[in-house]
Amino acid sequence: MIQRPFVLVVMGVSGSGKTTLATALARSLNVAFEEGDTLHPPANVAKMKAGQPLSDDDRAPWLARVKEWIETHLDHGQSGIITCSALKRAYRDVLRANRANVVLVYIDGDESLIRQRLSGRKGHFMPPSLLSSQFATLEPPTENEHPIVVSAADIPSEQVRKAIEALTLRLR
């Protein structure tokens, strides 16, 4: 059983399954869930809709809002799960802020699988044309970031099982 408040940052490129996994984890763990994409400033959404990748400067206010969500939950002793692409180590360092109870859950998948998923996705502002730029930007989390890694190829129930098992061991 998990003994202390935590926040999971479910991360990966667009289309990897962050929302699906995060929603299932939140339901299984009975904790708050936030779709990180809703925290993007309107200018970021407009830029992505236009097929333009975000710069580090574009991402800064978004990451600040994601970090604020994380800190608010932990400062109030509440657990939660938030989605965030968190493509670079520098972004993850901002979000984690050296808190051991902010845990990365990285959905690892190859570009062809993710591209196939994106081609069937409707109603999202992130066009499939930006996927290559996301993979070019991606710095997969390293061992010293202590990520929980699940495969994008696994079915969601298997991803949830693996993530909860790893989280339980880590936060006992």
N, C-alpha and C positions, 0 to 999 in steps of 0.2 A: 504494500500500500504506500502511496505517495504521502509523505509527511509534511511537506512545506509548500507554500505557494510557488508557482512556476509560471513562466510564459513560454510557449512554444512558438517559434518563428518558422512557419512552414514556407520553405524557400525553393526556388528553382526558376527556370525560364518560363515564359508565358506558354500556357498549354500543357505544362507538365502534370497538372492535376492538383495544384495547390488547394484550390477551393474545395474540391471533392474530398481530399484527405483531411483538410482542416475541419470541415463541417462534420465529418464522421468522427474525428478525434474529439471534438468539442462535445458531441452527443454522447460518446462513450465515456468520457471523463466528467461530464456534467459541469463544464466550465464555459465561460464567455468566449464568443468568437467574433472576430472583426475581419472583414474582407478589406485587406490593406489597399486595394485599388480604389476604394471609396474615399480614401484620404488624399488622393492626388489633387493638386490644385487644378482648376478648370483649364488653365493654359497647358498643363502637361497632357491632359486628356485630348485637347484639341490637336496638339502636336503629334501625338501618337496616331490619332484618327487620320491625320494627313500623311501618315506613313513616314514620319520623321522620328529617328531615335532620340531618346532623351540624353542630355549631357549630364555630367556630374552636378553642374550648377542647377539644372532643372530638377534633379532628384533631391537636392538638399532640403527644400522645405517639406517635401513628402516624407523623407526619412526622419525629419524632426517630428512630424506628426505621428509617425509610427512609433518612434522612441517614446514620445509623450504618452501614447496609449499603453505601452509596456510599463513605463514607470508608474503611471497612475494605478494600474492594477496591482503591481507588486507593492507599492507604497501603502495600499489599502489592504494588503494581505489577501488579495484575490488572485486566483489562477486564471489564465486565459490562453487563447490561441489566436494568432494573427498571421495572415498571409503577407508575404513581401518577397519580391524576386531576390533581393539581397545578393545581387550578382557579384559584387566585389568584396574582398576582405575588408576594405576600409568602411564600406557600408555596414557590414556585419559588426565591426568593432564599435561603430556608433550605436547600433541597436543593442548590443550586449552590454556595453559599458562595464565590462569586467564583472558582471553579475553571473555567478555560477548557476543561478536558477532561471536564466534565459537560455533556452536550449534550441539549437538549430535542428530542424528536421529537413534534410535535403532530399528532394526528389530527383534522382539521377536518371537521365534518359538520353538516348541518342537522338540526334537531330531528325532523322527520318521518321521515327515513331512520333515525335512531337509535332512535326510538320503535318503528318497524316491527321492527327487529332485536331490541329488548328484549322485544317481545311474544312472540317465538318462543324466547327463552332460558329454559332450565330449570336448576334447581339452584343458582342464584346468590342470595346474600342481598339483593342490591340490587333492590327492586321497581321496575317501570316507573313507578309513581306518583311516584317521587322524581326522575325525569328533568327535569321542569320546574324543580325547585329547583337542580339541577346547572347547567342553562343560565342560570338567574338569577344564580348565583354565579360562573360562568365569566368570567374575564378572559383572553381569548385572548392568547398571548404576543406581545410587541411586537418590532419589528425589533431593538431594542437588546438583546434577550435572545438573539438569533441562533438562533432555532429552525429546525429542519428541519421543514417543513410538508408533510404528505401528506394527500390527500383520503380521507375515509371511503368515498367512492363508488368509489374505485379498488379493483381486485382486490389481494389481499395481495402477490402476486408483483411487481406494479408499485410498490406502496408500498415493498417491500424494496429494489427496484432504485433508486428515487429516494433513499431514505434512505442507502443504502450509498454511492452516488455523491456525495452531499452531504457525508457524513462523511469520506470519503476525501480530498476536496478540502480540507476544514477541518483535518484532523489530520495532514497530510503532514509 
